Amino acid sequence: MTGAGAGVPTIYPTILYDDAKAAIRTLTEGLGFTEEAVYEGENGAVMHAELSCGNGRVMLGSKGREGAFAKAMAGAGPSGVYVVVDEVDAHYARALAYGVEILMEPTDQDYGSRDYMARDAEGNVWSFGTYAPGSG
């Protein structure tokens, strides 16, 4: 399998939003992501954005654009993304204070993780926890 160098993610969840600018605000201000790049088209639509959390990234953009990916995703429903965080309770408190819809409060799981779930304004489910797949 071909991949990037050590420490560089090889999977990038990609989500299209009706209001990509609002999604970027929620993800950065409410859920602690860092804006790495945002490219807008002439009409103000988000053509491509990259947000990071730890060494992971998510890509997003506006719905209704041209291109094969936008057309393939046109009827796609909500997505689910899992993000590893060290301080679940602090992360949860930030999301709650911002007004993100919480689906599950921080919970200790049988498999050793502590995690919580939230939903963004367009229905995507974001899970944040301490379980890191493949870490041992």
Biotite code that builds the C-alpha atoms (Angstrom):
import biotite.structure as struc

atoms = struc.array([
    struc.Atom([0.000, 0.000, 0.000], chain_id="A", res_id=1, res_name="MET", atom_name="CA", element="C"),
    struc.Atom([1.321, 3.393, -0.943], chain_id="A", res_id=2, res_name="THR", atom_name="CA", element="C"),
    struc.Atom([1.064, 6.163, 1.600], chain_id="A", res_id=3, res_name="GLY", atom_name="CA", element="C"),
    struc.Atom([2.475, 9.362, 2.944], chain_id="A", res_id=4, res_name="ALA", atom_name="CA", element="C"),
    struc.Atom([5.518, 9.628, 5.186], chain_id="A", res_id=5, res_name="GLY", atom_name="CA", element="C"),
    struc.Atom([5.443, 8.703, 8.854], chain_id="A", res_id=6, res_name="ALA", atom_name="CA", element="C"),
    struc.Atom([3.015, 10.793, 10.864], chain_id="A", res_id=7, res_name="GLY", atom_name="CA", element="C"),
    struc.Atom([1.129, 12.066, 7.827], chain_id="A", res_id=8, res_name="VAL", atom_name="CA", element="C"),
    struc.Atom([-2.480, 10.838, 7.647], chain_id="A", res_id=9, res_name="PRO", atom_name="CA", element="C"),
    struc.Atom([-3.459, 8.780, 4.629], chain_id="A", res_id=10, res_name="THR", atom_name="CA", element="C"),
    struc.Atom([-7.237, 9.068, 5.097], chain_id="A", res_id=11, res_name="ILE", atom_name="CA", element="C"),
    struc.Atom([-9.025, 12.420, 4.861], chain_id="A", res_id=12, res_name="TYR", atom_name="CA", element="C"),
    struc.Atom([-12.766, 12.480, 5.493], chain_id="A", res_id=13, res_name="PRO", atom_name="CA", element="C"),
    struc.Atom([-14.388, 14.873, 3.036], chain_id="A", res_id=14, res_name="THR", atom_name="CA", element="C"),
    struc.Atom([-17.791, 16.460, 3.654], chain_id="A", res_id=15, res_name="ILE", atom_name="CA", element="C"),
    struc.Atom([-19.812, 18.868, 1.542], chain_id="A", res_id=16, res_name="LEU", atom_name="CA", element="C"),
    struc.Atom([-22.056, 21.395, 3.295], chain_id="A", res_id=17, res_name="TYR", atom_name="CA", element="C"),
    struc.Atom([-24.906, 23.674, 2.252], chain_id="A", res_id=18, res_name="ASP", atom_name="CA", element="C"),
    struc.Atom([-23.239, 26.346, 4.405], chain_id="A", res_id=19, res_name="ASP", atom_name="CA", element="C"),
    struc.Atom([-19.547, 25.455, 4.458], chain_id="A", res_id=20, res_name="ALA", atom_name="CA", element="C"),
    struc.Atom([-18.549, 28.755, 6.087], chain_id="A", res_id=21, res_name="LYS", atom_name="CA", element="C"),
    struc.Atom([-20.840, 28.056, 9.066], chain_id="A", res_id=22, res_name="ALA", atom_name="CA", element="C"),
    struc.Atom([-19.440, 24.516, 9.276], chain_id="A", res_id=23, res_name="ALA", atom_name="CA", element="C"),
    struc.Atom([-15.894, 25.891, 9.389], chain_id="A", res_id=24, res_name="ILE", atom_name="CA", element="C"),
    struc.Atom([-16.881, 28.224, 12.252], chain_id="A", res_id=25, res_name="ARG", atom_name="CA", element="C"),
    struc.Atom([-18.462, 25.362, 14.216], chain_id="A", res_id=26, res_name="THR", atom_name="CA", element="C"),
    struc.Atom([-15.527, 23.044, 13.646], chain_id="A", res_id=27, res_name="LEU", atom_name="CA", element="C"),
    struc.Atom([-12.908, 25.639, 14.589], chain_id="A", res_id=28, res_name="THR", atom_name="CA", element="C"),
    struc.Atom([-14.632, 27.630, 17.327], chain_id="A", res_id=29, res_name="GLU", atom_name="CA", element="C"),
    struc.Atom([-16.823, 24.893, 18.817], chain_id="A", res_id=30, res_name="GLY", atom_name="CA", element="C"),
    struc.Atom([-14.901, 21.702, 18.178], chain_id="A", res_id=31, res_name="LEU", atom_name="CA", element="C"),
    struc.Atom([-11.285, 22.853, 18.306], chain_id="A", res_id=32, res_name="GLY", atom_name="CA", element="C"),
    struc.Atom([-10.147, 22.247, 14.742], chain_id="A", res_id=33, res_name="PHE", atom_name="CA", element="C"),
    struc.Atom([-7.497, 24.503, 13.205], chain_id="A", res_id=34, res_name="THR", atom_name="CA", element="C"),
    struc.Atom([-8.134, 26.120, 9.845], chain_id="A", res_id=35, res_name="GLU", atom_name="CA", element="C"),
    struc.Atom([-5.254, 25.168, 7.558], chain_id="A", res_id=36, res_name="GLU", atom_name="CA", element="C"),
    struc.Atom([-6.573, 26.337, 4.180], chain_id="A", res_id=37, res_name="ALA", atom_name="CA", element="C"),
    struc.Atom([-9.788, 27.768, 2.735], chain_id="A", res_id=38, res_name="VAL", atom_name="CA", element="C"),
    struc.Atom([-10.237, 28.489, -0.967], chain_id="A", res_id=39, res_name="TYR", atom_name="CA", element="C"),
    struc.Atom([-13.348, 30.313, -2.099], chain_id="A", res_id=40, res_name="GLU", atom_name="CA", element="C"),
    struc.Atom([-14.789, 30.634, -5.581], chain_id="A", res_id=41, res_name="GLY", atom_name="CA", element="C"),
    struc.Atom([-15.889, 33.879, -7.164], chain_id="A", res_id=42, res_name="GLU", atom_name="CA", element="C"),
    struc.Atom([-19.411, 33.424, -5.801], chain_id="A", res_id=43, res_name="ASN", atom_name="CA", element="C"),
    struc.Atom([-18.145, 32.959, -2.231], chain_id="A", res_id=44, res_name="GLY", atom_name="CA", element="C"),
    struc.Atom([-18.657, 29.197, -2.188], chain_id="A", res_id=45, res_name="ALA", atom_name="CA", element="C"),
    struc.Atom([-15.980, 27.207, -0.371], chain_id="A", res_id=46, res_name="VAL", atom_name="CA", element="C"),
    struc.Atom([-14.250, 25.288, -3.142], chain_id="A", res_id=47, res_name="MET", atom_name="CA", element="C"),
    struc.Atom([-11.891, 23.467, -0.769], chain_id="A", res_id=48, res_name="HIS", atom_name="CA", element="C"),
    struc.Atom([-11.014, 23.744, 2.901], chain_id="A", res_id=49, res_name="ALA", atom_name="CA", element="C"),
    struc.Atom([-8.702, 21.766, 5.167], chain_id="A", res_id=50, res_name="GLU", atom_name="CA", element="C"),
    struc.Atom([-9.066, 21.710, 8.937], chain_id="A", res_id=51, res_name="LEU", atom_name="CA", element="C"),
    struc.Atom([-6.742, 19.846, 11.276], chain_id="A", res_id=52, res_name="SER", atom_name="CA", element="C"),
    struc.Atom([-7.048, 18.270, 14.678], chain_id="A", res_id=53, res_name="CYS", atom_name="CA", element="C"),
    struc.Atom([-3.886, 16.641, 16.000], chain_id="A", res_id=54, res_name="GLY", atom_name="CA", element="C"),
    struc.Atom([-2.193, 15.078, 12.988], chain_id="A", res_id=55, res_name="ASN", atom_name="CA", element="C"),
    struc.Atom([-5.523, 14.390, 11.252], chain_id="A", res_id=56, res_name="GLY", atom_name="CA", element="C"),
    struc.Atom([-7.330, 16.508, 8.719], chain_id="A", res_id=57, res_name="ARG", atom_name="CA", element="C"),
    struc.Atom([-10.792, 16.806, 7.311], chain_id="A", res_id=58, res_name="VAL", atom_name="CA", element="C"),
    struc.Atom([-11.537, 18.389, 3.960], chain_id="A", res_id=59, res_name="MET", atom_name="CA", element="C"),
    struc.Atom([-14.779, 20.174, 3.223], chain_id="A", res_id=60, res_name="LEU", atom_name="CA", element="C"),
    struc.Atom([-16.476, 22.396, 0.726], chain_id="A", res_id=61, res_name="GLY", atom_name="CA", element="C"),
    struc.Atom([-19.770, 23.821, -0.442], chain_id="A", res_id=62, res_name="SER", atom_name="CA", element="C"),
    struc.Atom([-22.468, 21.697, -2.060], chain_id="A", res_id=63, res_name="LYS", atom_name="CA", element="C"),
    struc.Atom([-23.732, 22.590, -5.511], chain_id="A", res_id=64, res_name="GLY", atom_name="CA", element="C"),
    struc.Atom([-20.386, 22.956, -7.236], chain_id="A", res_id=65, res_name="ARG", atom_name="CA", element="C"),
    struc.Atom([-19.270, 21.440, -10.514], chain_id="A", res_id=66, res_name="GLU", atom_name="CA", element="C"),
    struc.Atom([-17.027, 18.408, -10.814], chain_id="A", res_id=67, res_name="GLY", atom_name="CA", element="C"),
    struc.Atom([-17.166, 14.647, -10.468], chain_id="A", res_id=68, res_name="ALA", atom_name="CA", element="C"),
    struc.Atom([-16.799, 14.589, -6.665], chain_id="A", res_id=69, res_name="PHE", atom_name="CA", element="C"),
    struc.Atom([-19.496, 17.218, -6.088], chain_id="A", res_id=70, res_name="ALA", atom_name="CA", element="C"),
    struc.Atom([-21.854, 15.343, -8.409], chain_id="A", res_id=71, res_name="LYS", atom_name="CA", element="C"),
    struc.Atom([-21.123, 11.987, -6.739], chain_id="A", res_id=72, res_name="ALA", atom_name="CA", element="C"),
    struc.Atom([-21.775, 13.505, -3.307], chain_id="A", res_id=73, res_name="MET", atom_name="CA", element="C"),
    struc.Atom([-24.929, 15.401, -4.336], chain_id="A", res_id=74, res_name="ALA", atom_name="CA", element="C"),
    struc.Atom([-27.303, 12.950, -2.672], chain_id="A", res_id=75, res_name="GLY", atom_name="CA", element="C"),
    struc.Atom([-25.025, 11.901, 0.175], chain_id="A", res_id=76, res_name="ALA", atom_name="CA", element="C"),
    struc.Atom([-26.488, 11.881, 3.659], chain_id="A", res_id=77, res_name="GLY", atom_name="CA", element="C"),
    struc.Atom([-24.850, 12.791, 6.940], chain_id="A", res_id=78, res_name="PRO", atom_name="CA", element="C"),
    struc.Atom([-21.393, 11.406, 7.675], chain_id="A", res_id=79, res_name="SER", atom_name="CA", element="C"),
    struc.Atom([-19.801, 10.196, 10.876], chain_id="A", res_id=80, res_name="GLY", atom_name="CA", element="C"),
    struc.Atom([-16.235, 11.106, 11.816], chain_id="A", res_id=81, res_name="VAL", atom_name="CA", element="C"),
    struc.Atom([-14.262, 9.914, 14.860], chain_id="A", res_id=82, res_name="TYR", atom_name="CA", element="C"),
    struc.Atom([-11.507, 12.160, 16.239], chain_id="A", res_id=83, res_name="VAL", atom_name="CA", element="C"),
    struc.Atom([-8.960, 11.230, 18.916], chain_id="A", res_id=84, res_name="VAL", atom_name="CA", element="C"),
    struc.Atom([-8.573, 13.870, 21.638], chain_id="A", res_id=85, res_name="VAL", atom_name="CA", element="C"),
    struc.Atom([-6.607, 13.768, 24.898], chain_id="A", res_id=86, res_name="ASP", atom_name="CA", element="C"),
    struc.Atom([-8.934, 15.768, 27.145], chain_id="A", res_id=87, res_name="GLU", atom_name="CA", element="C"),
    struc.Atom([-12.437, 14.540, 26.342], chain_id="A", res_id=88, res_name="VAL", atom_name="CA", element="C"),
    struc.Atom([-14.189, 16.426, 29.137], chain_id="A", res_id=89, res_name="ASP", atom_name="CA", element="C"),
    struc.Atom([-12.540, 19.751, 28.282], chain_id="A", res_id=90, res_name="ALA", atom_name="CA", element="C"),
    struc.Atom([-13.295, 19.210, 24.590], chain_id="A", res_id=91, res_name="HIS", atom_name="CA", element="C"),
    struc.Atom([-16.922, 18.421, 25.448], chain_id="A", res_id=92, res_name="TYR", atom_name="CA", element="C"),
    struc.Atom([-17.191, 21.554, 27.633], chain_id="A", res_id=93, res_name="ALA", atom_name="CA", element="C"),
    struc.Atom([-15.970, 23.703, 24.731], chain_id="A", res_id=94, res_name="ARG", atom_name="CA", element="C"),
    struc.Atom([-18.491, 22.162, 22.325], chain_id="A", res_id=95, res_name="ALA", atom_name="CA", element="C"),
    struc.Atom([-21.312, 22.540, 24.843], chain_id="A", res_id=96, res_name="LEU", atom_name="CA", element="C"),
    struc.Atom([-20.433, 26.175, 25.545], chain_id="A", res_id=97, res_name="ALA", atom_name="CA", element="C"),
    struc.Atom([-20.430, 26.910, 21.799], chain_id="A", res_id=98, res_name="TYR", atom_name="CA", element="C"),
    struc.Atom([-23.893, 25.388, 21.454], chain_id="A", res_id=99, res_name="GLY", atom_name="CA", element="C"),
    struc.Atom([-23.040, 22.272, 19.468], chain_id="A", res_id=100, res_name="VAL", atom_name="CA", element="C"),
    struc.Atom([-25.800, 19.650, 19.709], chain_id="A", res_id=101, res_name="GLU", atom_name="CA", element="C"),
    struc.Atom([-24.610, 16.902, 22.054], chain_id="A", res_id=102, res_name="ILE", atom_name="CA", element="C"),
    struc.Atom([-25.838, 13.385, 21.303], chain_id="A", res_id=103, res_name="LEU", atom_name="CA", element="C"),
    struc.Atom([-23.946, 11.598, 24.090], chain_id="A", res_id=104, res_name="MET", atom_name="CA", element="C"),
    struc.Atom([-22.183, 13.151, 27.063], chain_id="A", res_id=105, res_name="GLU", atom_name="CA", element="C"),
    struc.Atom([-18.654, 11.968, 27.948], chain_id="A", res_id=106, res_name="PRO", atom_name="CA", element="C"),
    struc.Atom([-18.906, 8.289, 28.761], chain_id="A", res_id=107, res_name="THR", atom_name="CA", element="C"),
    struc.Atom([-16.380, 5.655, 29.806], chain_id="A", res_id=108, res_name="ASP", atom_name="CA", element="C"),
    struc.Atom([-16.660, 2.766, 27.349], chain_id="A", res_id=109, res_name="GLN", atom_name="CA", element="C"),
    struc.Atom([-16.141, -0.955, 28.058], chain_id="A", res_id=110, res_name="ASP", atom_name="CA", element="C"),
    struc.Atom([-13.167, -0.990, 25.660], chain_id="A", res_id=111, res_name="TYR", atom_name="CA", element="C"),
    struc.Atom([-11.294, 1.660, 27.661], chain_id="A", res_id=112, res_name="GLY", atom_name="CA", element="C"),
    struc.Atom([-12.119, 4.829, 25.754], chain_id="A", res_id=113, res_name="SER", atom_name="CA", element="C"),
    struc.Atom([-13.804, 7.904, 27.113], chain_id="A", res_id=114, res_name="ARG", atom_name="CA", element="C"),
    struc.Atom([-15.812, 9.616, 24.423], chain_id="A", res_id=115, res_name="ASP", atom_name="CA", element="C"),
    struc.Atom([-18.774, 11.785, 23.498], chain_id="A", res_id=116, res_name="TYR", atom_name="CA", element="C"),
    struc.Atom([-20.825, 12.463, 20.383], chain_id="A", res_id=117, res_name="MET", atom_name="CA", element="C"),
    struc.Atom([-22.053, 15.681, 18.804], chain_id="A", res_id=118, res_name="ALA", atom_name="CA", element="C"),
    struc.Atom([-23.997, 16.616, 15.677], chain_id="A", res_id=119, res_name="ARG", atom_name="CA", element="C"),
    struc.Atom([-23.240, 19.613, 13.477], chain_id="A", res_id=120, res_name="ASP", atom_name="CA", element="C"),
    struc.Atom([-25.960, 21.840, 12.045], chain_id="A", res_id=121, res_name="ALA", atom_name="CA", element="C"),
    struc.Atom([-26.191, 19.754, 8.858], chain_id="A", res_id=122, res_name="GLU", atom_name="CA", element="C"),
    struc.Atom([-26.558, 16.391, 10.580], chain_id="A", res_id=123, res_name="GLY", atom_name="CA", element="C"),
    struc.Atom([-23.006, 15.028, 10.527], chain_id="A", res_id=124, res_name="ASN", atom_name="CA", element="C"),
    struc.Atom([-22.074, 13.089, 13.657], chain_id="A", res_id=125, res_name="VAL", atom_name="CA", element="C"),
    struc.Atom([-18.713, 13.875, 15.250], chain_id="A", res_id=126, res_name="TRP", atom_name="CA", element="C"),
    struc.Atom([-17.360, 11.502, 17.907], chain_id="A", res_id=127, res_name="SER", atom_name="CA", element="C"),
    struc.Atom([-14.442, 12.535, 20.089], chain_id="A", res_id=128, res_name="PHE", atom_name="CA", element="C"),
    struc.Atom([-12.603, 10.120, 22.345], chain_id="A", res_id=129, res_name="GLY", atom_name="CA", element="C"),
    struc.Atom([-9.408, 8.686, 23.707], chain_id="A", res_id=130, res_name="THR", atom_name="CA", element="C"),
    struc.Atom([-9.490, 5.421, 21.735], chain_id="A", res_id=131, res_name="TYR", atom_name="CA", element="C"),
    struc.Atom([-6.808, 5.507, 19.045], chain_id="A", res_id=132, res_name="ALA", atom_name="CA", element="C"),
    struc.Atom([-7.250, 2.597, 16.603], chain_id="A", res_id=133, res_name="PRO", atom_name="CA", element="C"),
    struc.Atom([-4.030, 0.731, 15.956], chain_id="A", res_id=134, res_name="GLY", atom_name="CA", element="C"),
    struc.Atom([-2.165, 2.272, 18.877], chain_id="A", res_id=135, res_name="SER", atom_name="CA", element="C"),
    struc.Atom([-1.763, -0.933, 20.765], chain_id="A", res_id=136, res_name="GLY", atom_name="CA", element="C"),
])
